[in-house]
Amino acid sequence: MKSIEHIKNALKDLDQEVEGILLNISLSLQDKDNIMLPLLQQKRVLKQTLEDLEYLRDNPPTPNQPCGISKYR
């Protein structure tokens, strides 16, 4: 699935961006927190999406049946 690869790339990009912010010594801790909060929220959503897509890839739903992803969570 191409979407899984795109999400993995987005997670790598977010990690690099967060690392860059952490290594920036010109920012105060408060500024770093304010900048990183939305990035970490995006990362959490992307991780959950990645887990869901990998589950669906490994356990495809049968035709005309609900996928059952809610049971997985």
C-alpha positions as CSV (number, residue, x, y, z in Angstrom):
1,M,0.0,0.0,0.0
2,K,1.4,3.3,-1.0
3,S,-0.4,5.1,1.8
4,I,1.6,3.2,4.4
5,E,4.9,4.4,2.8
6,H,3.7,8.0,2.7
7,I,2.8,7.9,6.4
8,K,6.2,6.4,7.3
9,N,7.9,9.2,5.3
10,A,5.7,11.8,7.1
11,L,6.7,10.3,10.4
12,K,10.4,10.5,9.5
13,D,9.9,14.1,8.5
14,L,8.2,15.0,11.7
15,D,10.9,13.3,13.7
16,Q,13.6,15.3,11.9
17,E,11.6,18.5,12.5
18,V,11.2,17.8,16.2
19,E,14.9,16.9,16.5
20,G,15.8,20.2,14.9
21,I,13.6,22.1,17.3
22,L,15.2,20.3,20.3
23,L,18.7,21.1,19.1
24,N,17.9,24.8,18.5
25,I,19.6,26.4,21.5
26,S,18.2,29.9,20.7
27,L,14.7,28.8,21.7
28,S,13.5,28.7,25.3
29,L,11.9,25.6,26.7
30,Q,8.5,27.2,26.6
31,D,8.9,28.1,22.9
32,K,10.0,24.6,22.1
33,D,7.0,23.2,23.9
34,N,4.6,25.5,22.0
35,I,6.2,24.7,18.6
36,M,6.4,21.0,19.2
37,L,2.9,20.4,20.6
38,P,1.1,20.4,17.3
39,L,3.9,18.4,15.7
40,L,3.6,15.7,18.4
41,Q,-0.2,15.6,18.0
42,Q,0.2,15.1,14.2
43,K,2.7,12.3,15.0
44,R,0.2,10.6,17.3
45,V,-2.5,10.7,14.7
46,L,-0.2,9.4,12.0
47,K,1.0,6.5,14.2
48,Q,-2.5,5.4,14.9
49,T,-3.4,5.7,11.2
50,L,-0.3,3.6,10.3
51,E,-1.3,1.0,12.8
52,D,-4.9,0.9,11.4
53,L,-3.7,0.6,7.8
54,E,-1.2,-2.2,8.7
55,Y,-3.9,-4.1,10.5
56,L,-6.2,-3.8,7.5
57,R,-3.4,-4.9,5.2
58,D,-2.7,-7.9,7.3
59,N,-6.4,-8.7,8.0
60,P,-8.5,-7.6,5.0
61,P,-12.2,-7.6,5.6
62,T,-14.4,-10.1,3.8
63,P,-16.6,-8.7,1.1
64,N,-19.9,-7.1,2.3
65,Q,-18.7,-7.3,6.0
66,P,-17.6,-4.6,8.3
67,C,-13.9,-4.4,8.7
68,G,-13.9,-4.9,12.5
69,I,-11.1,-2.3,13.1
70,S,-13.1,-1.1,16.1
71,K,-12.6,-4.4,17.8
72,Y,-8.8,-4.1,17.2
73,R,-8.6,-0.9,19.1
